Amino acid sequence: MTRLTRRGGRHVASATPGRSPQRSGHCELRGMVTVEMAVSLITAALVVVASCWVVGLVVVEDACRTTAAQIARQVARGDDASARQAEKHAPTGARVSTTTSGGWVEVTVQVDRFLGRLGPVHLRGQARSPMEPGES
C-alpha cells in the first residue's frame, strides 16, 4: 500500500506507512549535531579563557608601567618613603630595579605570568624621569 505524506510543501510517496524514503538515511546523521555542538562549545570556552588571559596580561602590564612611573617621579624628587610606598603597588611577584645616571632616574618593573603550561610571558614597564635640582 502506498501512502502520500506531505513533506516540505510537496507530496511524497511512501511504500511503508509512516516512513518516507527521505528519512531512511536521516538516522545516521542524528549524532553529528551533538558532536558539532560539543566541539563548538569547547572551542568557544577556550577562546573565552584565552581572551580573558590576554586582557589580564594587558592590565598587569599597565600596572607595571604605572608603578614604574610613580617610583621614578618619587625617586627623582628625593622622596624615598613615597617611592617605597609606590613599590608596594607593583603587581604580585614583580621585580623592581632603579638606576640613576647622568641626571636621570630609570625604573623598570618586570613580572612573569603563566597560564598552565603556557608561559612565561614577560611583562615589563619602564619609566625615566629627570632628577630634580639639588637631588643626586
N, CA, C and O atoms as a MOPAC input file, in Angstrom:
PM7 MOZYME 1SCF
protein

 N      0.83600 1    -1.16300 1     0.00000 1
 C      0.00000 1     0.00000 1     0.00000 1
 C      0.89400 1     1.24300 1     0.00000 1
 O      1.83600 1     1.34100 1     0.78600 1
 N      0.59200 1     2.17600 1    -0.87700 1
 C      1.35200 1     3.41300 1    -0.97500 1
 C      0.56900 1     4.51500 1    -0.29100 1
 O     -0.64200 1     4.65500 1    -0.46100 1
 N      1.29100 1     5.27700 1     0.47300 1
 C      0.65100 1     6.35100 1     1.21900 1
 C      1.31800 1     7.67100 1     0.85800 1
 O      2.54300 1     7.73100 1     0.75500 1
 N      0.55000 1     8.71100 1     0.66800 1
 C      1.08300 1    10.03200 1     0.37200 1
 C      1.22100 1    10.81400 1     1.67900 1
 O      0.27700 1    10.93200 1     2.46000 1
 N      2.37700 1    11.32200 1     1.88000 1
 C      2.60700 1    12.17300 1     3.06500 1
 C      3.10600 1    13.51800 1     2.58100 1
 O      3.73200 1    13.61700 1     1.52600 1
 N      2.82900 1    14.53900 1     3.34500 1
 C      3.21500 1    15.89200 1     2.96200 1
 C      4.51900 1    16.24200 1     3.69400 1
 O      4.55100 1    16.26300 1     4.92500 1
 N      5.58400 1    16.51600 1     2.94700 1
 C      6.88000 1    16.88700 1     3.48300 1
 C      7.38000 1    18.13000 1     2.77000 1
 O      7.54500 1    18.11100 1     1.55100 1
 N      7.61900 1    19.18900 1     3.48700 1
 C      8.19900 1    20.39400 1     2.90800 1
 C      7.36700 1    21.00900 1     1.81600 1
 O      7.92700 1    21.56800 1     0.87300 1
 N      6.05000 1    20.93300 1     1.90000 1
 C      5.19200 1    21.57900 1     0.92200 1
 C      4.92400 1    20.74900 1    -0.30800 1
 O      4.28900 1    21.24300 1    -1.24000 1
 N      5.39000 1    19.47700 1    -0.35900 1
 C      5.11800 1    18.63300 1    -1.51200 1
 C      4.70500 1    17.24700 1    -1.03000 1
 O      4.97500 1    16.86600 1     0.10900 1
 N      4.06800 1    16.52600 1    -1.88500 1
 C      3.60800 1    15.18300 1    -1.54300 1
 C      4.68400 1    14.17800 1    -1.91300 1
 O      5.26900 1    14.24400 1    -2.99300 1
 N      4.93700 1    13.24500 1    -1.00100 1
 C      5.95000 1    12.22100 1    -1.22500 1
 C      5.27900 1    10.86100 1    -1.04400 1
 O      4.53000 1    10.64200 1    -0.09200 1
 N      5.56400 1     9.96000 1    -1.97400 1
 C      5.00000 1     8.61300 1    -1.86400 1
 C      5.87000 1     7.77300 1    -0.94900 1
 O      7.09700 1     7.80800 1    -1.04500 1
 N      5.23800 1     7.01700 1    -0.06200 1
 C      5.95600 1     6.17500 1     0.87400 1
 C      5.43700 1     4.76000 1     0.75800 1
 O      4.23000 1     4.53000 1     0.83700 1
 N      6.34900 1     3.79400 1     0.56800 1
 C      5.95800 1     2.39300 1     0.45700 1
 C      5.59000 1     1.83700 1     1.82100 1
 O      4.71800 1     0.97300 1     1.91500 1
 N      6.21400 1     2.29500 1     2.84900 1
 C      5.92300 1     1.83600 1     4.20600 1
 C      5.09500 1     2.90300 1     4.89000 1
 O      5.47200 1     4.07500 1     4.89400 1
 N      3.97500 1     2.51300 1     5.46500 1
 C      3.14800 1     3.52900 1     6.11900 1
 C      3.92000 1     4.23700 1     7.23500 1
 O      4.53300 1     3.59000 1     8.08500 1
 N      3.88500 1     5.54500 1     7.22300 1
 C      4.51600 1     6.34000 1     8.27300 1
 C      5.98800 1     6.64300 1     8.04100 1
 O      6.55900 1     7.43100 1     8.79500 1
 N      6.63200 1     6.05900 1     7.03700 1
 C      8.05100 1     6.31400 1     6.76700 1
 C      8.20900 1     6.85400 1     5.35600 1
 O      7.56400 1     6.36700 1     4.42700 1
 N      9.02700 1     7.81300 1     5.19700 1
 C      9.26200 1     8.33300 1     3.85700 1
 C     10.65200 1     7.90400 1     3.41200 1
 O     11.51200 1     7.66400 1     4.25900 1
 N     10.89500 1     7.80300 1     2.12800 1
 C     12.21800 1     7.41100 1     1.64300 1
 C     13.28200 1     8.43300 1     2.01200 1
 O     14.45200 1     8.07100 1     2.14200 1
 N     12.91000 1     9.70800 1     2.18500 1
 C     13.88700 1    10.74500 1     2.51900 1
 C     14.44100 1    10.56600 1     3.93200 1
 O     15.58700 1    10.94300 1     4.17900 1
 N     13.69100 1    10.01800 1     4.84600 1
 C     14.10600 1     9.92100 1     6.24300 1
 C     14.93300 1     8.68100 1     6.52000 1
 O     15.47400 1     8.55700 1     7.61800 1
 N     15.05600 1     7.76000 1     5.58100 1
 C     15.73900 1     6.49800 1     5.85400 1
 C     17.21200 1     6.71100 1     6.21600 1
 O     17.71300 1     6.00500 1     7.09100 1
 N     17.92400 1     7.64200 1     5.59400 1
 C     19.32900 1     7.90500 1     5.90700 1
 C     19.51100 1     8.96500 1     6.97400 1
 O     20.63800 1     9.26500 1     7.36900 1
 N     18.42200 1     9.52900 1     7.44000 1
 C     18.47800 1    10.62800 1     8.40400 1
 C     18.99400 1    10.17900 1     9.77100 1
 O     19.66100 1    10.95200 1    10.45900 1
 N     18.70300 1     8.96900 1    10.16500 1
 C     19.09200 1     8.48600 1    11.49000 1
 C     20.59600 1     8.38900 1    11.64500 1
 O     21.10100 1     8.53600 1    12.75800 1
 N     21.32900 1     8.14700 1    10.57200 1
 C     22.77700 1     8.04300 1    10.63300 1
 C     23.42000 1     9.38200 1    10.97800 1
 O     24.46900 1     9.39100 1    11.62200 1
 N     22.85000 1    10.49700 1    10.58500 1
 C     23.40400 1    11.82100 1    10.81400 1
 C     22.91500 1    12.44500 1    12.11500 1
 O     23.30300 1    13.56500 1    12.44800 1
 N     22.09000 1    11.74900 1    12.83300 1
 C     21.47000 1    12.31900 1    14.02900 1
 C     22.49000 1    12.73100 1    15.09300 1
 O     22.30400 1    13.76700 1    15.73200 1
 N     23.55100 1    11.96700 1    15.30300 1
 C     24.55800 1    12.27900 1    16.31700 1
 C     25.52700 1    13.36300 1    15.90900 1
 O     26.25500 1    13.87700 1    16.75900 1
 N     25.56600 1    13.73000 1    14.64800 1
 C     26.50600 1    14.75000 1    14.17200 1
 C     26.25600 1    16.10600 1    14.81600 1
 O     27.20400 1    16.83400 1    15.11200 1
 N     25.02900 1    16.44300 1    15.03100 1
 C     24.71500 1    17.73500 1    15.63300 1
 C     25.28000 1    17.78800 1    17.04800 1
 O     25.79500 1    18.82500 1    17.46700 1
 N     25.19300 1    16.69400 1    17.78100 1
 C     25.71600 1    16.64500 1    19.14300 1
 C     27.22600 1    16.81800 1    19.14700 1
 O     27.75800 1    17.56600 1    19.96700 1
 N     27.91900 1    16.14500 1    18.25200 1
 C     29.37900 1    16.25200 1    18.17400 1
 C     29.78900 1    17.66600 1    17.77800 1
 O     30.69800 1    18.24400 1    18.37300 1
 N     29.12500 1    18.21400 1    16.78400 1
 C     29.44500 1    19.57900 1    16.35600 1
 C     29.19800 1    20.57800 1    17.47700 1
 O     29.98000 1    21.51200 1    17.65400 1
 N     28.12200 1    20.39400 1    18.23300 1
 C     27.82100 1    21.29300 1    19.34100 1
 C     28.88200 1    21.15900 1    20.43200 1
 O     29.30300 1    22.16900 1    20.99700 1
 N     29.31500 1    19.96200 1    20.73500 1
 C     30.34400 1    19.75700 1    21.75900 1
 C     31.66400 1    20.41200 1    21.35200 1
 O     32.30900 1    21.07800 1    22.16100 1
 N     32.05400 1    20.22100 1    20.10600 1
 C     33.29800 1    20.83500 1    19.62300 1
 C     33.17100 1    22.35600 1    19.63700 1
 O     34.12000 1    23.04900 1    20.00600 1
 N     32.03100 1    22.87600 1    19.24700 1
 C     31.81900 1    24.32800 1    19.24400 1
 C     31.87100 1    24.89500 1    20.65100 1
 O     32.46600 1    25.95000 1    20.86900 1
 N     31.25500 1    24.20600 1    21.61600 1
 C     31.27100 1    24.69600 1    22.99700 1
 C     32.67100 1    24.66600 1    23.58900 1
 O     33.05800 1    25.59700 1    24.29600 1
 N     33.43100 1    23.62400 1    23.31900 1
 C     34.80200 1    23.54000 1    23.82100 1
 C     35.65400 1    24.64200 1    23.20100 1
 O     36.42900 1    25.29900 1    23.89400 1
 N     35.50700 1    24.83900 1    21.89900 1
 C     36.26700 1    25.89800 1    21.21800 1
 C     35.89500 1    27.26700 1    21.76400 1
 O     36.77100 1    28.09900 1    22.00300 1
 N     34.62200 1    27.50600 1    21.96100 1
 C     34.18600 1    28.79900 1    22.49800 1
 C     34.73200 1    29.01500 1    23.90600 1
 O     35.14900 1    30.12300 1    24.24100 1
 N     34.73700 1    27.97400 1    24.73000 1
 C     35.27300 1    28.09800 1    26.08400 1
 C     36.76200 1    28.41500 1    26.05500 1
 O     37.23000 1    29.24500 1    26.83400 1
 N     37.51300 1    27.76700 1    25.17000 1
 C     38.94500 1    28.04300 1    25.05600 1
 C     39.20400 1    29.47100 1    24.57600 1
 O     40.13000 1    30.13000 1    25.04800 1
 N     38.39500 1    29.94000 1    23.65000 1
 C     38.54900 1    31.31800 1    23.16100 1
 C     38.26300 1    32.31800 1    24.28200 1
 O     38.96700 1    33.31900 1    24.41600 1
 N     37.23500 1    32.05200 1    25.08500 1
 C     36.90500 1    32.95400 1    26.19400 1
 C     38.03400 1    32.96700 1    27.22400 1
 O     38.42000 1    34.03600 1    27.69900 1
 N     38.56600 1    31.80300 1    27.57400 1
 C     39.66400 1    31.73000 1    28.54800 1
 C     40.89200 1    32.45800 1    28.02100 1
 O     41.51200 1    33.22700 1    28.75400 1
 N     41.25200 1    32.22900 1    26.76300 1
 C     42.41900 1    32.89700 1    26.17900 1
 C     42.21800 1    34.40900 1    26.11700 1
 O     43.15100 1    35.16800 1    26.38300 1
 N     41.02900 1    34.84800 1    25.77500 1
 C     40.74800 1    36.28900 1    25.70900 1
 C     40.84700 1    36.93200 1    27.09100 1
 O     41.41500 1    38.01400 1    27.23600 1
 N     40.29900 1    36.27200 1    28.09100 1
 C     40.39200 1    36.80800 1    29.46000 1
 C     41.83500 1    36.86900 1    29.92100 1
 O     42.23000 1    37.82000 1    30.59500 1
 N     42.63400 1    35.86000 1    29.56300 1
 C     44.03900 1    35.85600 1    29.95400 1
 C     44.78900 1    37.00900 1    29.28700 1
 O     45.60700 1    37.67100 1    29.92600 1
 N     44.51400 1    37.24500 1    28.01900 1
 C     45.17500 1    38.33800 1    27.30300 1
 C     44.78200 1    39.68800 1    27.91000 1
 O     45.63600 1    40.55700 1    28.08200 1
 N     43.51200 1    39.86800 1    28.23100 1
 C     43.07800 1    41.11800 1    28.87600 1
 C     43.77500 1    41.27000 1    30.22400 1
 O     44.19300 1    42.37000 1    30.58600 1
 N     43.90200 1    40.18000 1    30.96400 1
 C     44.61500 1    40.21800 1    32.23900 1
 C     46.07200 1    40.61200 1    32.06400 1
 O     46.61700 1    41.35400 1    32.88000 1
 N     46.70700 1    40.11900 1    31.00100 1
 C     48.09600 1    40.49200 1    30.73100 1
 C     48.22500 1    41.98300 1    30.43900 1
 O     49.17100 1    42.62800 1    30.89200 1
 N     47.29400 1    42.51700 1    29.69800 1
 C     47.31600 1    43.95600 1    29.38300 1
 C     47.16300 1    44.77700 1    30.66600 1
 O     47.83600 1    45.79300 1    30.84100 1
 N     46.28100 1    44.33600 1    31.55500 1
 C     46.07200 1    45.05100 1    32.81400 1
 C     47.33500 1    45.00000 1    33.67100 1
 O     47.71600 1    46.00600 1    34.26900 1
 N     47.98900 1    43.83600 1    33.73700 1
 C     49.20900 1    43.70700 1    34.54600 1
 C     50.32900 1    44.55600 1    33.94900 1
 O     51.07500 1    45.19800 1    34.68800 1
 N     50.45400 1    44.56700 1    32.63300 1
 C     51.49700 1    45.38200 1    32.01000 1
 C     51.25800 1    46.87200 1    32.26000 1
 O     52.20600 1    47.62700 1    32.48000 1
 N     50.01100 1    47.28700 1    32.22800 1
 C     49.68800 1    48.68400 1    32.53900 1
 C     50.03300 1    49.00400 1    33.99400 1
 O     50.52600 1    50.09300 1    34.28600 1
 N     49.78100 1    48.07300 1    34.89700 1
 C     50.14100 1    48.27900 1    36.30100 1
 C     51.65300 1    48.39800 1    36.46000 1
 O     52.12900 1    49.17400 1    37.28900 1
 N     52.41200 1    47.63600 1    35.67300 1
 C     53.87900 1    47.74500 1    35.71000 1
 C     54.33700 1    49.12800 1    35.25400 1
 O     55.20500 1    49.73900 1    35.87800 1
 N     53.74800 1    49.62000 1    34.16100 1
 C     54.10700 1    50.95800 1    33.65900 1
 C     53.75200 1    52.05400 1    34.65600 1
 O     54.54500 1    52.96300 1    34.89800 1
 N     52.56100 1    51.96500 1    35.23000 1
 C     52.11400 1    52.97500 1    36.18900 1
 C     53.00300 1    52.98200 1    37.42300 1
 O     53.39300 1    54.04400 1    37.90900 1
 N     53.32300 1    51.79800 1    37.92800 1
 C     54.17800 1    51.70400 1    39.10900 1
 C     55.56500 1    52.24800 1    38.80900 1
 O     56.13300 1    52.97300 1    39.62500 1
 N     56.11500 1    51.90800 1    37.65500 1
 C     57.44300 1    52.41100 1    37.28500 1
 C     57.44500 1    53.93500 1    37.20400 1
 O     58.39400 1    54.57800 1    37.65300 1
 N     56.39500 1    54.51500 1    36.63800 1
 C     56.32200 1    55.98100 1    36.53100 1
 C     56.21900 1    56.63400 1    37.90500 1
 O     56.86000 1    57.65500 1    38.15800 1
 N     55.41800 1    56.05200 1    38.79300 1
 C     55.28200 1    56.62100 1    40.14400 1
 C     56.60000 1    56.54900 1    40.90700 1
 O     57.00300 1    57.51800 1    41.55200 1
 N     57.26500 1    55.41300 1    40.83400 1
 C     58.53800 1    55.26500 1    41.54600 1
 C     59.57500 1    56.22900 1    40.97500 1
 O     60.31600 1    56.85500 1    41.73300 1
 N     59.63600 1    56.35400 1    39.65800 1
 C     60.62000 1    57.25100 1    39.03000 1
 C     60.39400 1    58.69100 1    39.46800 1
 O     61.35600 1    59.40200 1    39.75800 1
 N     59.14300 1    59.13500 1    39.52200 1
 C     58.86300 1    60.50700 1    39.96300 1
 C     59.29100 1    60.73400 1    41.40800 1
 O     59.87900 1    61.76200 1    41.74400 1
 N     58.98300 1    59.75100 1    42.25900 1
 C     59.31000 1    59.91200 1    43.68200 1
 C     60.81400 1    59.88800 1    43.92000 1
 O     61.31900 1    60.67300 1    44.72200 1
 N     61.53500 1    59.00700 1    43.24400 1
 C     62.99100 1    58.94300 1    43.40100 1
 C     63.62000 1    60.22000 1    42.85200 1
 O     64.56600 1    60.73800 1    43.44500 1
 N     63.11400 1    60.74000 1    41.72900 1
 C     63.65200 1    61.97700 1    41.14800 1
 C     63.46100 1    63.15000 1    42.08700 1
 O     64.27700 1    64.07200 1    42.09500 1
 N     62.39900 1    63.13500 1    42.88000 1
 C     62.15200 1    64.20600 1    43.85500 1
 C     62.94600 1    64.00200 1    45.13800 1
 O     63.05700 1    64.92000 1    45.95100 1
 N     63.50200 1    62.80100 1    45.32800 1
 C     64.24300 1    62.50700 1    46.54400 1
 C     63.35400 1    61.99400 1    47.67300 1
 O     63.78700 1    61.95700 1    48.82500 1
 N     62.14200 1    61.60300 1    47.36900 1
 C     61.19100 1    61.12500 1    48.37400 1
 C     61.21100 1    59.59500 1    48.39600 1
 O     60.39800 1    58.93400 1    47.74900 1
 N     62.17300 1    59.04900 1    49.16500 1
 C     62.34100 1    57.59700 1    49.19700 1
 C     61.18200 1    56.88400 1    49.89000 1
 O     60.84100 1    55.76200 1    49.51500 1
 N     60.58000 1    57.50800 1    50.88100 1
 C     59.45000 1    56.88200 1    51.57900 1
 C     58.26700 1    56.70100 1    50.62700 1
 O     57.62900 1    55.64900 1    50.62300 1
 N     57.97900 1    57.71100 1    49.83100 1
 C     56.88600 1    57.59700 1    48.85300 1
 C     57.23500 1    56.59900 1    47.74700 1
 O     56.35300 1    55.91900 1    47.22300 1
 N     58.51700 1    56.51200 1    47.39300 1
 C     58.94100 1    55.54400 1    46.38100 1
 C     58.72000 1    54.12200 1    46.88800 1
 O     58.25700 1    53.26100 1    46.14100 1
 N     59.05000 1    53.87400 1    48.15800 1
 C     58.79800 1    52.54700 1    48.73700 1
 C     57.30000 1    52.25300 1    48.80000 1
 O     56.87500 1    51.12200 1    48.56500 1
 N     56.50900 1    53.26600 1    49.11700 1
 C     55.04400 1    53.09700 1    49.15500 1
 C     54.50700 1    52.76600 1    47.75400 1
 O     53.64600 1    51.89900 1    47.61000 1
 N     55.01100 1    53.44900 1    46.73700 1
 C     54.57400 1    53.17800 1    45.36000 1
 C     55.00900 1    51.78200 1    44.91500 1
 O     54.32500 1    51.14200 1    44.11600 1
 N     56.13600 1    51.31400 1    45.42500 1
 C     56.63800 1    49.98700 1    45.07200 1
 C     55.71500 1    48.88700 1    45.59600 1
 O     55.66300 1    47.79300 1    45.03400 1
 N     54.98900 1    49.18200 1    46.67100 1
 C     54.04900 1    48.20200 1    47.22900 1
 C     52.85200 1    47.97400 1    46.30000 1
 O     52.15400 1    46.96800 1    46.42500 1
 N     52.61600 1    48.89900 1    45.37400 1
 C     51.50100 1    48.77000 1    44.43500 1
 C     51.88100 1    48.00600 1    43.16600 1
 O     51.07500 1    47.86500 1    42.24700 1
 N     53.11300 1    47.51900 1    43.13200 1
 C     53.54900 1    46.73100 1    41.97200 1
 C     52.78500 1    45.40300 1    41.94900 1
 O     52.38400 1    44.90800 1    43.00300 1
 N     52.57900 1    44.82400 1    40.77000 1
 C     51.89600 1    43.52500 1    40.69200 1
 C     52.62000 1    42.45600 1    41.51200 1
 O     53.82500 1    42.55100 1    41.74300 1
 N     51.89000 1    41.46300 1    41.93900 1
 C     52.45200 1    40.39100 1    42.75100 1
 C     53.57100 1    39.67800 1    41.99800 1
 O     53.40000 1    39.28300 1    40.84400 1
 N     54.70200 1    39.51800 1    42.64900 1
 C     55.83900 1    38.83400 1    42.04700 1
 C     56.70000 1    39.70600 1    41.16300 1
 O     57.58300 1    39.19600 1    40.47400 1
 N     56.46900 1    41.00900 1    41.16100 1
 C     57.22100 1    41.91100 1    40.28500 1
 C     58.61200 1    42.17800 1    40.84900 1
 O     58.82100 1    42.18100 1    42.06200 1
 N     59.55100 1    42.40000 1    39.94300 1
 C     60.91700 1    42.79000 1    40.29600 1
 C     61.10400 1    44.24500 1    39.88700 1
 O     60.86200 1    44.61100 1    38.73700 1
 N     61.53100 1    45.06200 1    40.82700 1
 C     61.70600 1    46.49500 1    40.58200 1
 C     63.19700 1    46.79900 1    40.62200 1
 O     63.88500 1    46.44400 1    41.57900 1
 N     63.69300 1    47.46000 1    39.57400 1
 C     65.09400 1    47.88500 1    39.55700 1
 C     65.14400 1    49.36800 1    39.23300 1
 O     64.44100 1    49.86000 1    38.35100 1
 N     66.00300 1    50.06700 1    39.97900 1
 C     66.14600 1    51.51400 1    39.82100 1
 C     67.60700 1    51.83900 1    39.55900 1
 O     68.48800 1    51.38900 1    40.29100 1
 N     67.86800 1    52.62500 1    38.51100 1
 C     69.23000 1    53.08200 1    38.21600 1
 C     69.21200 1    54.59300 1    38.04500 1
 O     68.25900 1    55.16600 1    37.51600 1
 N     70.27100 1    55.21700 1    38.49600 1
 C     70.41900 1    56.66300 1    38.36800 1
 C     71.73800 1    56.95000 1    37.66700 1
 O     72.79500 1    56.49700 1    38.10900 1
 N     71.67300 1    57.71300 1    36.55900 1
 C     72.89800 1    58.08700 1    35.85700 1
 C     72.63500 1    59.30600 1    34.99000 1
 O     71.58100 1    59.42900 1    34.36700 1
 N     73.60500 1    60.19800 1    34.96200 1
 C     73.54000 1    61.37600 1    34.09000 1
 C     72.36700 1    62.28700 1    34.38000 1
 O     71.84100 1    62.91400 1    33.46100 1
 N     71.93900 1    62.38200 1    35.63200 1
 C     70.83800 1    63.26200 1    35.98300 1
 C     69.45700 1    62.67900 1    35.68400 1
 O     68.45800 1    63.39700 1    35.73400 1
 N     69.39600 1    61.42300 1    35.38300 1
 C     68.12700 1    60.74800 1    35.09900 1
 C     67.97400 1    59.53900 1    36.02500 1
 O     68.95500 1    58.89500 1    36.39500 1
 N     66.75600 1    59.25300 1    36.38100 1
 C     66.45200 1    58.02900 1    37.12800 1
 C     65.60500 1    57.14900 1    36.20300 1
 O     64.64300 1    57.61200 1    35.59000 1
 N     65.98200 1    55.88300 1    36.11900 1
 C     65.25100 1    54.94000 1    35.27900 1
 C     64.78200 1    53.77400 1    36.14600 1
 O     65.56900 1    53.16200 1    36.86800 1
 N     63.49300 1    53.48000 1    36.06000 1
 C     62.88800 1    52.41000 1    36.85300 1
 C     62.27600 1    51.38500 1    35.90500 1
 O     61.58200 1    51.73300 1    34.95000 1
 N     62.55100 1    50.11400 1    36.19200 1
 C     61.99100 1    49.01600 1    35.40900 1
 C     61.25000 1    48.07400 1    36.35300 1
 O     61.80000 1    47.63800 1    37.36500 1
 N     60.01200 1    47.76600 1    36.01900 1
 C     59.21000 1    46.80800 1    36.78800 1
 C     58.92100 1    45.64200 1    35.84800 1
 O     58.31500 1    45.81900 1    34.79100 1
 N     59.36400 1    44.44000 1    36.24600 1
 C     59.19300 1    43.24100 1    35.41700 1
 C     58.44500 1    42.17600 1    36.20100 1
 O     58.61000 1    42.04500 1    37.41400 1
 N     57.62400 1    41.42100 1    35.49100 1
 C     56.88600 1    40.32000 1    36.09400 1
 C     56.64300 1    39.25800 1    35.02000 1
 O     56.49300 1    39.58300 1    33.84200 1
 N     56.60500 1    37.99300 1    35.43200 1
 C     56.31100 1    36.89000 1    34.52300 1
 C     54.94400 1    36.32500 1    34.87100 1
 O     54.59200 1    36.21100 1    36.04500 1
 N     54.18000 1    35.97300 1    33.85300 1
 C     52.85800 1    35.38400 1    34.06300 1
 C     52.75500 1    34.07700 1    33.28600 1
 O     53.34300 1    33.92100 1    32.21500 1
 N     51.99600 1    33.14400 1    33.84800 1
 C     51.80000 1    31.82500 1    33.26000 1
 C     50.30400 1    31.53300 1    33.15500 1
 O     49.50400 1    32.07300 1    33.91900 1
 N     49.93700 1    30.68000 1    32.21100 1
 C     48.58300 1    30.12500 1    32.13100 1
 C     48.77200 1    28.63000 1    31.94100 1
 O     48.88700 1    28.14100 1    30.81800 1
 N     48.80100 1    27.91900 1    33.04800 1
 C     49.07600 1    26.48800 1    32.98300 1
 C     50.47200 1    26.26800 1    32.45000 1
 O     51.44900 1    26.73600 1    33.03600 1
 N     50.57000 1    25.55900 1    31.34500 1
 C     51.88200 1    25.31500 1    30.73900 1
 C     52.27800 1    26.41200 1    29.75400 1
 O     53.39300 1    26.40900 1    29.23300 1
 N     51.37200 1    27.34200 1    29.50200 1
 C     51.69900 1    28.47000 1    28.62500 1
 C     52.48200 1    29.49400 1    29.41300 1
 O     52.07200 1    29.89100 1    30.50300 1
 N     53.57400 1    29.91100 1    28.88700 1
 C     54.35000 1    30.93200 1    29.55700 1
 C     55.77700 1    30.47800 1    29.72000 1
 O     56.11100 1    29.37100 1    29.29600 1
 N     56.59900 1    31.25000 1    30.29100 1
 C     56.23400 1    32.52300 1    30.90700 1
 C     56.07700 1    33.62100 1    29.86300 1
 O     56.73200 1    33.61900 1    28.82100 1
 N     55.20400 1    34.54000 1    30.17100 1
 C     55.05600 1    35.75100 1    29.37700 1
 C     55.72000 1    36.85600 1    30.18900 1
 O     55.31400 1    37.13900 1    31.31600 1
 N     56.73700 1    37.47100 1    29.61400 1
 C     57.49700 1    38.51600 1    30.30800 1
 C     56.81700 1    39.86700 1    30.08100 1
 O     56.70000 1    40.32900 1    28.94600 1
 N     56.38000 1    40.48100 1    31.15200 1
 C     55.75200 1    41.79900 1    31.07200 1
 C     56.69700 1    42.79900 1    31.72400 1
 O     57.35500 1    42.49500 1    32.71900 1
 N     56.75300 1    44.00400 1    31.14400 1
 C     57.70500 1    44.98700 1    31.64400 1
 C     57.15100 1    46.39300 1    31.48900 1
 O     56.56100 1    46.74300 1    30.46700 1
 N     57.35600 1    47.18200 1    32.52500 1
 C     57.02300 1    48.59900 1    32.46500 1
 C     58.27100 1    49.38700 1    32.80200 1
 O     59.00100 1    49.04200 1    33.73100 1
 N     58.51400 1    50.43600 1    32.05200 1
 C     59.74400 1    51.20300 1    32.23500 1
 C     59.41400 1    52.68700 1    32.20300 1
 O     58.57200 1    53.13800 1    31.42800 1
 N     60.10900 1    53.44600 1    33.07700 1
 C     59.88900 1    54.89400 1    33.10400 1
 C     61.19200 1    55.60300 1    33.42200 1
 O     62.03700 1    55.09700 1    34.16000 1
 N     61.33100 1    56.79000 1    32.84300 1
 C     62.51600 1    57.64800 1    33.11200 1
 C     62.01600 1    59.00200 1    33.56700 1
 O     60.97900 1    59.49100 1    33.11600 1
 N     62.77800 1    59.59800 1    34.47400 1
 C     62.41800 1    60.92400 1    34.94700 1
 C     63.69300 1    61.69700 1    35.26000 1
 O     64.63100 1    61.12600 1    35.81600 1
 N     63.75200 1    62.98800 1    34.91400 1
 C     64.94400 1    63.77400 1    35.23400 1
 C     64.99100 1    64.04900 1    36.73900 1
 O     63.96200 1    64.24700 1    37.38400 1
 N     66.18900 1    64.05700 1    37.26700 1
 C     66.37700 1    64.33800 1    38.68500 1
 C     66.05300 1    65.80600 1    38.96100 1
 O     66.38000 1    66.68200 1    38.16100 1
 N     65.41800 1    66.06200 1    40.07800 1
 C     65.10700 1    67.42900 1    40.47800 1
 C     66.40100 1    68.14500 1    40.85300 1
 O     67.35900 1    67.50300 1    41.28500 1
 N     66.43800 1    69.45600 1    40.69500 1
 C     67.63500 1    70.20700 1    41.08900 1
 C     67.92500 1    69.98000 1    42.58000 1
 O     67.02500 1    70.02600 1    43.41900 1
 N     69.19100 1    69.73600 1    42.87900 1
 C     69.59400 1    69.51200 1    44.25800 1
 C     69.57000 1    68.05300 1    44.65700 1
 O     70.05100 1    67.71400 1    45.73800 1
 N     69.02300 1    67.16400 1    43.81500 1
 C     68.99300 1    65.72500 1    44.11000 1
 C     70.09500 1    65.04900 1    43.31400 1
 O     70.47700 1    65.51200 1    42.23900 1
 N     70.60100 1    63.94400 1    43.85700 1
 C     71.63900 1    63.23100 1    43.12800 1
 C     71.38700 1    61.74800 1    43.11400 1
 O     72.17100 1    60.99400 1    42.53900 1

